[in-house]
Amino acid sequence: MRRFICLLYVAVAAVGLQLLAPPAAYAADNGRWSVYPAASKLGGRPYFYLSADPGSTLKDKVTVTNKADRPTTFRLYGADAYNTARDGGFAVRTRGEKQRAVGAWVRLAKSKVTVAPGKSVTVPFSLAVPEGAEPGDHPGAIVALDERVSGGEGDVAVGIRRAVGARVYLRVGGPTVAALAVEDMRMSRTQPLVPGAGDSTAVITYTLHNRGNVTLNPKATLRAEGLFGRTLLSRELSRVPSELLPRQKVRLTERWVGAPQLDWGDVTLTATAASVRTSGSASFFALPWLAAGVLVVVLGGGGWLWVVRRRRRAS
């Protein structure tokens, strides 16, 4: 029996701000269609950057352009954003998931549009911020989903629905708090059996947690110190999310190739964002397996001799 698995890919693109270029240059785009804010009097916008107080309603427009060679019908909806668990990338909720902010507050004039080949359709929408909305940043997107499913071959058909979303950066008025934490930092090591017979690799895992209500652009550095404060490692990390959204946690991993095979010290990860600085640390004791075995034998043998001598004296 053929089974059908439907996978939804939501592609949300980030682009730079250049006010004098045409708006299509900033569109979230998958090559077949694009989604972007309608042009304003100031020119093209790379994304929706909106500000509102609780209880107020904003109005704007989104444009969908069909680059395919046949008419395409799109389902339009608002969605909340989050950081992916894999690498902290910007992603948005699917249409069937629970929406709590932008995804719940957006109302589009049309939920479906059919766009002719090479043409564009602009759809007005409103964004109503409820009275009790939490102050701070509420990122999301206006998504255009092609509901057609392309099937695969074989006994198990894998279908793909594709979607593209124009980012929405909404800030709700009120007190803002920037707070960042490095949590649950751990270090594991692999090393050769014989000292010097190969590289020792350490794997540092940690959680980067945005505990505030504003989006952060964190930077992180990793530093390791051995006995007597010797610096073993000092580098800036590149695999840190460029945007850590409010209340989001991301579990990250950093590899340290060439970690010491015989040392005792600490690894410290320091993260900064805006005026916030925080750190986490983990201790390590590096001892080659062969050396550890010899040490166990020596200590065990010494303990056995001590017991034998005590028994002889007692007798």
Contacts in CASP RR format, 6 or more apart in sequence:
PFRMAT RR
TARGET T0000
AUTHOR 0000-0000-0000
METHOD contacts of the structure
MODEL  1
MRRFICLLYVAVAAVGLQLLAPPAAYAADNGRWSVYPAASKLGGRPYFYL
SADPGSTLKDKVTVTNKADRPTTFRLYGADAYNTARDGGFAVRTRGEKQR
AVGAWVRLAKSKVTVAPGKSVTVPFSLAVPEGAEPGDHPGAIVALDERVS
GGEGDVAVGIRRAVGARVYLRVGGPTVAALAVEDMRMSRTQPLVPGAGDS
TAVITYTLHNRGNVTLNPKATLRAEGLFGRTLLSRELSRVPSELLPRQKV
RLTERWVGAPQLDWGDVTLTATAASVRTSGSASFFALPWLAAGVLVVVLG
GGGWLWVVRRRRRAS
2 154 0 8 1.000
2 155 0 8 1.000
2 156 0 8 1.000
2 157 0 8 1.000
3 155 0 8 1.000
3 156 0 8 1.000
3 157 0 8 1.000
4 157 0 8 1.000
4 159 0 8 1.000
5 156 0 8 1.000
5 157 0 8 1.000
5 158 0 8 1.000
5 159 0 8 1.000
6 149 0 8 1.000
6 159 0 8 1.000
6 160 0 8 1.000
6 161 0 8 1.000
7 158 0 8 1.000
7 159 0 8 1.000
7 160 0 8 1.000
7 161 0 8 1.000
8 94 0 8 1.000
8 145 0 8 1.000
8 161 0 8 1.000
8 163 0 8 1.000
9 160 0 8 1.000
9 161 0 8 1.000
9 162 0 8 1.000
9 163 0 8 1.000
10 79 0 8 1.000
10 91 0 8 1.000
10 92 0 8 1.000
10 94 0 8 1.000
10 141 0 8 1.000
10 143 0 8 1.000
10 163 0 8 1.000
10 164 0 8 1.000
10 165 0 8 1.000
11 28 0 8 1.000
11 30 0 8 1.000
11 162 0 8 1.000
11 163 0 8 1.000
11 164 0 8 1.000
11 165 0 8 1.000
12 28 0 8 1.000
12 81 0 8 1.000
12 90 0 8 1.000
12 91 0 8 1.000
12 92 0 8 1.000
12 141 0 8 1.000
12 164 0 8 1.000
12 165 0 8 1.000
12 166 0 8 1.000
12 167 0 8 1.000
13 27 0 8 1.000
13 28 0 8 1.000
13 29 0 8 1.000
13 164 0 8 1.000
13 165 0 8 1.000
14 46 0 8 1.000
14 47 0 8 1.000
14 90 0 8 1.000
14 167 0 8 1.000
15 25 0 8 1.000
15 26 0 8 1.000
15 27 0 8 1.000
15 46 0 8 1.000
15 47 0 8 1.000
16 26 0 8 1.000
16 46 0 8 1.000
17 26 0 8 1.000
17 45 0 8 1.000
17 46 0 8 1.000
18 25 0 8 1.000
18 26 0 8 1.000
19 42 0 8 1.000
19 43 0 8 1.000
19 44 0 8 1.000
20 43 0 8 1.000
21 44 0 8 1.000
22 39 0 8 1.000
22 44 0 8 1.000
23 36 0 8 1.000
23 37 0 8 1.000
23 38 0 8 1.000
23 39 0 8 1.000
23 43 0 8 1.000
23 44 0 8 1.000
23 45 0 8 1.000
23 63 0 8 1.000
24 34 0 8 1.000
24 36 0 8 1.000
24 65 0 8 1.000
26 36 0 8 1.000
26 44 0 8 1.000
26 45 0 8 1.000
26 46 0 8 1.000
26 47 0 8 1.000
27 34 0 8 1.000
27 35 0 8 1.000
27 36 0 8 1.000
27 65 0 8 1.000
27 166 0 8 1.000
28 34 0 8 1.000
28 35 0 8 1.000
28 36 0 8 1.000
28 141 0 8 1.000
28 164 0 8 1.000
28 165 0 8 1.000
28 166 0 8 1.000
28 167 0 8 1.000
29 35 0 8 1.000
29 164 0 8 1.000
30 162 0 8 1.000
30 164 0 8 1.000
31 67 0 8 1.000
32 66 0 8 1.000
32 67 0 8 1.000
32 68 0 8 1.000
32 72 0 8 1.000
32 146 0 8 1.000
32 162 0 8 1.000
33 64 0 8 1.000
33 65 0 8 1.000
33 66 0 8 1.000
33 67 0 8 1.000
33 68 0 8 1.000
33 72 0 8 1.000
33 74 0 8 1.000
33 115 0 8 1.000
33 144 0 8 1.000
33 146 0 8 1.000
33 164 0 8 1.000
34 64 0 8 1.000
34 65 0 8 1.000
34 67 0 8 1.000
34 164 0 8 1.000
35 62 0 8 1.000
35 63 0 8 1.000
35 64 0 8 1.000
35 65 0 8 1.000
35 142 0 8 1.000
35 143 0 8 1.000
35 144 0 8 1.000
35 164 0 8 1.000
35 165 0 8 1.000
35 166 0 8 1.000
36 44 0 8 1.000
36 45 0 8 1.000
36 62 0 8 1.000
36 63 0 8 1.000
36 65 0 8 1.000
36 166 0 8 1.000
37 44 0 8 1.000
37 45 0 8 1.000
37 47 0 8 1.000
37 48 0 8 1.000
37 60 0 8 1.000
37 61 0 8 1.000
37 62 0 8 1.000
37 63 0 8 1.000
37 166 0 8 1.000
38 60 0 8 1.000
38 61 0 8 1.000
38 62 0 8 1.000
38 63 0 8 1.000
38 122 0 8 1.000
39 45 0 8 1.000
39 63 0 8 1.000
47 166 0 8 1.000
47 167 0 8 1.000
47 168 0 8 1.000
47 169 0 8 1.000
48 60 0 8 1.000
48 62 0 8 1.000
48 142 0 8 1.000
48 166 0 8 1.000
48 167 0 8 1.000
48 168 0 8 1.000
48 169 0 8 1.000
48 170 0 8 1.000
49 169 0 8 1.000
50 58 0 8 1.000
50 60 0 8 1.000
50 127 0 8 1.000
50 168 0 8 1.000
50 169 0 8 1.000
50 170 0 8 1.000
50 171 0 8 1.000
51 170 0 8 1.000
51 171 0 8 1.000
51 173 0 8 1.000
52 58 0 8 1.000
52 127 0 8 1.000
52 129 0 8 1.000
52 170 0 8 1.000
52 171 0 8 1.000
52 172 0 8 1.000
52 173 0 8 1.000
53 129 0 8 1.000
53 172 0 8 1.000
53 173 0 8 1.000
53 174 0 8 1.000
54 129 0 8 1.000
54 130 0 8 1.000
54 131 0 8 1.000
54 132 0 8 1.000
54 133 0 8 1.000
54 135 0 8 1.000
54 172 0 8 1.000
54 173 0 8 1.000
55 128 0 8 1.000
55 129 0 8 1.000
55 130 0 8 1.000
55 131 0 8 1.000
55 132 0 8 1.000
55 133 0 8 1.000
56 128 0 8 1.000
56 129 0 8 1.000
57 126 0 8 1.000
57 127 0 8 1.000
57 128 0 8 1.000
57 129 0 8 1.000
58 126 0 8 1.000
58 127 0 8 1.000
58 129 0 8 1.000
59 124 0 8 1.000
59 125 0 8 1.000
59 126 0 8 1.000
59 127 0 8 1.000
60 124 0 8 1.000
60 125 0 8 1.000
60 127 0 8 1.000
61 122 0 8 1.000
61 123 0 8 1.000
61 124 0 8 1.000
61 125 0 8 1.000
62 76 0 8 1.000
62 108 0 8 1.000
62 122 0 8 1.000
62 123 0 8 1.000
62 125 0 8 1.000
62 142 0 8 1.000
62 166 0 8 1.000
63 120 0 8 1.000
63 121 0 8 1.000
63 122 0 8 1.000
63 123 0 8 1.000
64 74 0 8 1.000
64 76 0 8 1.000
64 113 0 8 1.000
64 115 0 8 1.000
64 120 0 8 1.000
64 121 0 8 1.000
64 122 0 8 1.000
64 123 0 8 1.000
64 144 0 8 1.000
65 115 0 8 1.000
65 118 0 8 1.000
65 119 0 8 1.000
65 120 0 8 1.000
66 72 0 8 1.000
66 115 0 8 1.000
66 116 0 8 1.000
66 117 0 8 1.000
66 118 0 8 1.000
66 119 0 8 1.000
66 120 0 8 1.000
67 118 0 8 1.000
68 117 0 8 1.000
68 118 0 8 1.000
69 117 0 8 1.000
70 117 0 8 1.000
71 114 0 8 1.000
71 115 0 8 1.000
71 116 0 8 1.000
71 117 0 8 1.000
72 114 0 8 1.000
72 115 0 8 1.000
72 146 0 8 1.000
72 148 0 8 1.000
73 112 0 8 1.000
73 113 0 8 1.000
73 114 0 8 1.000
73 115 0 8 1.000
73 146 0 8 1.000
73 147 0 8 1.000
74 112 0 8 1.000
74 113 0 8 1.000
74 114 0 8 1.000
74 115 0 8 1.000
74 144 0 8 1.000
74 145 0 8 1.000
74 146 0 8 1.000
74 147 0 8 1.000
75 95 0 8 1.000
75 111 0 8 1.000
75 112 0 8 1.000
75 144 0 8 1.000
75 145 0 8 1.000
75 146 0 8 1.000
75 147 0 8 1.000
76 108 0 8 1.000
76 110 0 8 1.000
76 111 0 8 1.000
76 112 0 8 1.000
76 113 0 8 1.000
76 123 0 8 1.000
76 142 0 8 1.000
76 143 0 8 1.000
76 144 0 8 1.000
76 145 0 8 1.000
77 95 0 8 1.000
77 103 0 8 1.000
77 106 0 8 1.000
77 108 0 8 1.000
77 111 0 8 1.000
77 142 0 8 1.000
77 143 0 8 1.000
77 145 0 8 1.000
78 99 0 8 1.000
78 102 0 8 1.000
78 103 0 8 1.000
78 106 0 8 1.000
78 108 0 8 1.000
78 140 0 8 1.000
78 141 0 8 1.000
78 142 0 8 1.000
78 143 0 8 1.000
78 168 0 8 1.000
79 92 0 8 1.000
79 93 0 8 1.000
79 94 0 8 1.000
79 95 0 8 1.000
79 99 0 8 1.000
79 102 0 8 1.000
79 103 0 8 1.000
79 140 0 8 1.000
79 141 0 8 1.000
79 142 0 8 1.000
79 143 0 8 1.000
79 165 0 8 1.000
80 92 0 8 1.000
80 93 0 8 1.000
80 99 0 8 1.000
80 100 0 8 1.000
80 101 0 8 1.000
80 102 0 8 1.000
80 103 0 8 1.000
80 104 0 8 1.000
80 138 0 8 1.000
80 139 0 8 1.000
80 140 0 8 1.000
81 90 0 8 1.000
81 91 0 8 1.000
81 92 0 8 1.000
81 93 0 8 1.000
81 102 0 8 1.000
81 139 0 8 1.000
81 140 0 8 1.000
81 141 0 8 1.000
81 167 0 8 1.000
81 168 0 8 1.000
81 245 0 8 1.000
82 91 0 8 1.000
82 92 0 8 1.000
82 93 0 8 1.000
82 245 0 8 1.000
82 248 0 8 1.000
83 89 0 8 1.000
83 90 0 8 1.000
83 91 0 8 1.000
83 241 0 8 1.000
83 243 0 8 1.000
83 244 0 8 1.000
83 245 0 8 1.000
83 248 0 8 1.000
83 249 0 8 1.000
83 250 0 8 1.000
84 90 0 8 1.000
84 91 0 8 1.000
85 250 0 8 1.000
85 251 0 8 1.000
87 239 0 8 1.000
87 241 0 8 1.000
87 250 0 8 1.000
88 241 0 8 1.000
88 244 0 8 1.000
88 248 0 8 1.000
88 250 0 8 1.000
88 252 0 8 1.000
89 241 0 8 1.000
89 243 0 8 1.000
90 139 0 8 1.000
90 167 0 8 1.000
90 243 0 8 1.000
90 245 0 8 1.000
92 140 0 8 1.000
92 141 0 8 1.000
92 143 0 8 1.000
92 165 0 8 1.000
93 99 0 8 1.000
93 103 0 8 1.000
95 143 0 8 1.000
95 145 0 8 1.000
101 133 0 8 1.000
101 138 0 8 1.000
101 140 0 8 1.000
101 170 0 8 1.000
102 127 0 8 1.000
102 138 0 8 1.000
102 139 0 8 1.000
102 140 0 8 1.000
102 141 0 8 1.000
102 168 0 8 1.000
102 170 0 8 1.000
103 140 0 8 1.000
105 127 0 8 1.000
105 128 0 8 1.000
105 129 0 8 1.000
105 130 0 8 1.000
106 125 0 8 1.000
106 126 0 8 1.000
106 127 0 8 1.000
106 142 0 8 1.000
106 168 0 8 1.000
107 125 0 8 1.000
107 126 0 8 1.000
107 127 0 8 1.000
107 128 0 8 1.000
108 123 0 8 1.000
108 124 0 8 1.000
108 125 0 8 1.000
108 142 0 8 1.000
109 123 0 8 1.000
109 124 0 8 1.000
109 125 0 8 1.000
110 123 0 8 1.000
113 121 0 8 1.000
113 123 0 8 1.000
115 121 0 8 1.000
125 142 0 8 1.000
127 168 0 8 1.000
127 170 0 8 1.000
129 170 0 8 1.000
129 172 0 8 1.000
133 172 0 8 1.000
134 172 0 8 1.000
134 213 0 8 1.000
135 172 0 8 1.000
135 173 0 8 1.000
135 174 0 8 1.000
135 175 0 8 1.000
135 176 0 8 1.000
135 213 0 8 1.000
136 171 0 8 1.000
136 172 0 8 1.000
136 173 0 8 1.000
136 174 0 8 1.000
136 176 0 8 1.000
136 213 0 8 1.000
136 214 0 8 1.000
136 246 0 8 1.000
137 169 0 8 1.000
137 170 0 8 1.000
137 171 0 8 1.000
137 172 0 8 1.000
137 213 0 8 1.000
137 214 0 8 1.000
137 215 0 8 1.000
137 245 0 8 1.000
137 246 0 8 1.000
138 170 0 8 1.000
138 171 0 8 1.000
138 172 0 8 1.000
138 246 0 8 1.000
139 167 0 8 1.000
139 168 0 8 1.000
139 169 0 8 1.000
139 170 0 8 1.000
139 215 0 8 1.000
139 243 0 8 1.000
139 245 0 8 1.000
139 246 0 8 1.000
140 167 0 8 1.000
140 168 0 8 1.000
140 169 0 8 1.000
140 170 0 8 1.000
141 165 0 8 1.000
141 166 0 8 1.000
141 167 0 8 1.000
141 168 0 8 1.000
142 165 0 8 1.000
142 166 0 8 1.000
142 168 0 8 1.000
143 163 0 8 1.000
143 164 0 8 1.000
143 165 0 8 1.000
144 163 0 8 1.000
144 164 0 8 1.000
144 165 0 8 1.000
145 161 0 8 1.000
145 162 0 8 1.000
145 163 0 8 1.000
146 161 0 8 1.000
146 162 0 8 1.000
146 163 0 8 1.000
147 161 0 8 1.000
148 161 0 8 1.000
149 159 0 8 1.000
149 160 0 8 1.000
149 161 0 8 1.000
150 159 0 8 1.000
150 160 0 8 1.000
151 157 0 8 1.000
151 158 0 8 1.000
151 159 0 8 1.000
151 160 0 8 1.000
152 158 0 8 1.000
152 159 0 8 1.000
169 215 0 8 1.000
171 214 0 8 1.000
176 213 0 8 1.000
176 214 0 8 1.000
177 212 0 8 1.000
177 213 0 8 1.000
177 214 0 8 1.000
178 212 0 8 1.000
178 214 0 8 1.000
178 216 0 8 1.000
178 273 0 8 1.000
178 274 0 8 1.000
178 275 0 8 1.000
178 276 0 8 1.000
179 210 0 8 1.000
179 211 0 8 1.000
179 212 0 8 1.000
179 276 0 8 1.000
180 208 0 8 1.000
180 209 0 8 1.000
180 210 0 8 1.000
180 211 0 8 1.000
180 212 0 8 1.000
180 216 0 8 1.000
180 218 0 8 1.000
180 244 0 8 1.000
180 271 0 8 1.000
180 272 0 8 1.000
180 273 0 8 1.000
180 276 0 8 1.000
180 278 0 8 1.000
181 208 0 8 1.000
181 209 0 8 1.000
181 211 0 8 1.000
181 278 0 8 1.000
182 206 0 8 1.000
182 207 0 8 1.000
182 208 0 8 1.000
182 209 0 8 1.000
182 269 0 8 1.000
182 270 0 8 1.000
182 271 0 8 1.000
182 278 0 8 1.000
182 279 0 8 1.000
182 280 0 8 1.000
183 206 0 8 1.000
183 207 0 8 1.000
183 208 0 8 1.000
183 209 0 8 1.000
183 249 0 8 1.000
184 205 0 8 1.000
184 206 0 8 1.000
184 207 0 8 1.000
185 204 0 8 1.000
185 205 0 8 1.000
185 206 0 8 1.000
185 207 0 8 1.000
185 267 0 8 1.000
185 269 0 8 1.000
185 280 0 8 1.000
185 281 0 8 1.000
185 282 0 8 1.000
186 204 0 8 1.000
186 205 0 8 1.000
186 206 0 8 1.000
186 282 0 8 1.000
187 202 0 8 1.000
187 203 0 8 1.000
187 204 0 8 1.000
187 205 0 8 1.000
187 267 0 8 1.000
187 282 0 8 1.000
187 284 0 8 1.000
188 202 0 8 1.000
188 203 0 8 1.000
188 205 0 8 1.000
189 200 0 8 1.000
189 201 0 8 1.000
189 202 0 8 1.000
189 203 0 8 1.000
189 259 0 8 1.000
189 284 0 8 1.000
189 286 0 8 1.000
190 200 0 8 1.000
190 201 0 8 1.000
190 203 0 8 1.000
191 200 0 8 1.000
191 201 0 8 1.000
191 259 0 8 1.000
191 261 0 8 1.000
191 286 0 8 1.000
191 288 0 8 1.000
191 289 0 8 1.000
192 198 0 8 1.000
192 199 0 8 1.000
192 200 0 8 1.000
192 261 0 8 1.000
192 288 0 8 1.000
192 289 0 8 1.000
193 288 0 8 1.000
193 289 0 8 1.000
193 290 0 8 1.000
194 288 0 8 1.000
194 290 0 8 1.000
195 261 0 8 1.000
195 262 0 8 1.000
195 288 0 8 1.000
195 290 0 8 1.000
195 291 0 8 1.000
196 261 0 8 1.000
196 288 0 8 1.000
199 257 0 8 1.000
199 258 0 8 1.000
200 258 0 8 1.000
200 259 0 8 1.000
200 260 0 8 1.000
200 261 0 8 1.000
200 286 0 8 1.000
201 255 0 8 1.000
201 256 0 8 1.000
201 257 0 8 1.000
201 258 0 8 1.000
201 259 0 8 1.000
202 255 0 8 1.000
202 256 0 8 1.000
202 258 0 8 1.000
202 259 0 8 1.000
202 267 0 8 1.000
202 284 0 8 1.000
203 253 0 8 1.000
203 254 0 8 1.000
203 255 0 8 1.000
203 256 0 8 1.000
204 222 0 8 1.000
204 253 0 8 1.000
204 254 0 8 1.000
204 255 0 8 1.000
204 256 0 8 1.000
204 267 0 8 1.000
204 269 0 8 1.000
204 282 0 8 1.000
205 251 0 8 1.000
205 252 0 8 1.000
205 253 0 8 1.000
205 254 0 8 1.000
206 251 0 8 1.000
206 252 0 8 1.000
206 254 0 8 1.000
206 269 0 8 1.000
206 280 0 8 1.000
207 249 0 8 1.000
207 250 0 8 1.000
207 251 0 8 1.000
207 252 0 8 1.000
208 218 0 8 1.000
208 220 0 8 1.000
208 240 0 8 1.000
208 241 0 8 1.000
208 244 0 8 1.000
208 249 0 8 1.000
208 250 0 8 1.000
208 252 0 8 1.000
208 271 0 8 1.000
209 248 0 8 1.000
209 249 0 8 1.000
209 250 0 8 1.000
210 216 0 8 1.000
210 244 0 8 1.000
210 245 0 8 1.000
210 246 0 8 1.000
210 247 0 8 1.000
210 248 0 8 1.000
210 249 0 8 1.000
211 247 0 8 1.000
212 246 0 8 1.000
212 247 0 8 1.000
213 246 0 8 1.000
213 247 0 8 1.000
214 246 0 8 1.000
215 243 0 8 1.000
215 244 0 8 1.000
215 245 0 8 1.000
215 246 0 8 1.000
216 243 0 8 1.000
216 244 0 8 1.000
216 273 0 8 1.000
216 274 0 8 1.000
216 276 0 8 1.000
217 242 0 8 1.000
217 243 0 8 1.000
217 244 0 8 1.000
217 273 0 8 1.000
217 274 0 8 1.000
218 240 0 8 1.000
218 241 0 8 1.000
218 244 0 8 1.000
218 271 0 8 1.000
218 272 0 8 1.000
218 273 0 8 1.000
219 236 0 8 1.000
219 237 0 8 1.000
219 240 0 8 1.000
219 271 0 8 1.000
219 272 0 8 1.000
219 273 0 8 1.000
220 236 0 8 1.000
220 237 0 8 1.000
220 240 0 8 1.000
220 269 0 8 1.000
220 270 0 8 1.000
220 271 0 8 1.000
220 272 0 8 1.000
221 234 0 8 1.000
221 235 0 8 1.000
221 236 0 8 1.000
221 237 0 8 1.000
221 269 0 8 1.000
221 270 0 8 1.000
222 233 0 8 1.000
222 234 0 8 1.000
222 235 0 8 1.000
222 237 0 8 1.000
222 254 0 8 1.000
222 256 0 8 1.000
222 267 0 8 1.000
222 268 0 8 1.000
222 269 0 8 1.000
223 231 0 8 1.000
223 233 0 8 1.000
223 234 0 8 1.000
223 267 0 8 1.000
223 268 0 8 1.000
223 269 0 8 1.000
223 270 0 8 1.000
224 231 0 8 1.000
224 232 0 8 1.000
224 233 0 8 1.000
224 234 0 8 1.000
224 256 0 8 1.000
224 259 0 8 1.000
224 265 0 8 1.000
224 266 0 8 1.000
224 267 0 8 1.000
224 268 0 8 1.000
225 231 0 8 1.000
225 232 0 8 1.000
225 265 0 8 1.000
225 266 0 8 1.000
225 268 0 8 1.000
226 232 0 8 1.000
226 260 0 8 1.000
226 263 0 8 1.000
226 264 0 8 1.000
226 265 0 8 1.000
226 266 0 8 1.000
227 263 0 8 1.000
227 264 0 8 1.000
227 265 0 8 1.000
229 265 0 8 1.000
232 259 0 8 1.000
232 260 0 8 1.000
232 263 0 8 1.000
233 256 0 8 1.000
233 259 0 8 1.000
233 267 0 8 1.000
237 254 0 8 1.000
237 269 0 8 1.000
239 252 0 8 1.000
239 253 0 8 1.000
239 254 0 8 1.000
240 252 0 8 1.000
240 271 0 8 1.000
241 250 0 8 1.000
244 250 0 8 1.000
244 273 0 8 1.000
254 269 0 8 1.000
256 267 0 8 1.000
259 286 0 8 1.000
260 286 0 8 1.000
261 286 0 8 1.000
261 287 0 8 1.000
261 288 0 8 1.000
262 286 0 8 1.000
262 287 0 8 1.000
262 288 0 8 1.000
262 291 0 8 1.000
263 284 0 8 1.000
263 286 0 8 1.000
264 284 0 8 1.000
264 285 0 8 1.000
264 286 0 8 1.000
265 283 0 8 1.000
265 284 0 8 1.000
265 285 0 8 1.000
266 281 0 8 1.000
266 282 0 8 1.000
266 283 0 8 1.000
266 284 0 8 1.000
267 281 0 8 1.000
267 282 0 8 1.000
267 283 0 8 1.000
267 284 0 8 1.000
268 279 0 8 1.000
268 280 0 8 1.000
268 281 0 8 1.000
269 279 0 8 1.000
269 280 0 8 1.000
269 281 0 8 1.000
270 277 0 8 1.000
270 278 0 8 1.000
270 279 0 8 1.000
270 280 0 8 1.000
271 277 0 8 1.000
271 278 0 8 1.000
271 279 0 8 1.000
272 278 0 8 1.000
287 295 0 8 1.000
END
